[in-house]
Amino acid sequence: MRWFKPNLKNYFLALMGTGEVTYSTLQDHAESIRQFILDELGESGEKTHPKIVLRVRYAQDVQSLWYARGDIMAVLAAMHGETIAREKIGRISDQFKGLLPRGLSSRPSPLTN
């Protein structure tokens, strides 16, 4: 179920400082990010964690994909170890630049140097 119509969603995005991003641009980016995440998970991730793959596959928008990163990190860490998982999540997070409201962007972690 959609809570906001595309034009209302654009209005809220414009208020939050990302007014140059249109609804169709967000949809196009969501598809490319979705495919990027699925590629990072690979076939083994799809076989061992089908619920997470379904969550990514059926995410409604860019923000839904953003919020799925925690679960994706857990899957990647289980498959590859935490160091490689952090690198992959970093590449995934880079895909979201300029697409999210300022409050949703990730902050630098004190754990990485």
HELIX and SHEET records of a PDB file:
HELIX    1   1 PRO A    6  LEU A   15  1                                  10    
HELIX    2   2 TYR A   23  THR A   48  1                                  26    
HELIX    3   3 PRO A   50  ARG A   57  1                                   8    
HELIX    4   4 VAL A   62  TYR A   67  1                                   6    
HELIX    5   5 ARG A   69  HIS A   80  1                                  12    
HELIX    6   6 GLU A   82  ASP A   94  1                                  13    
HELIX    7   7 ARG A  102  LEU A  104  5                                   3    
END                                                                             
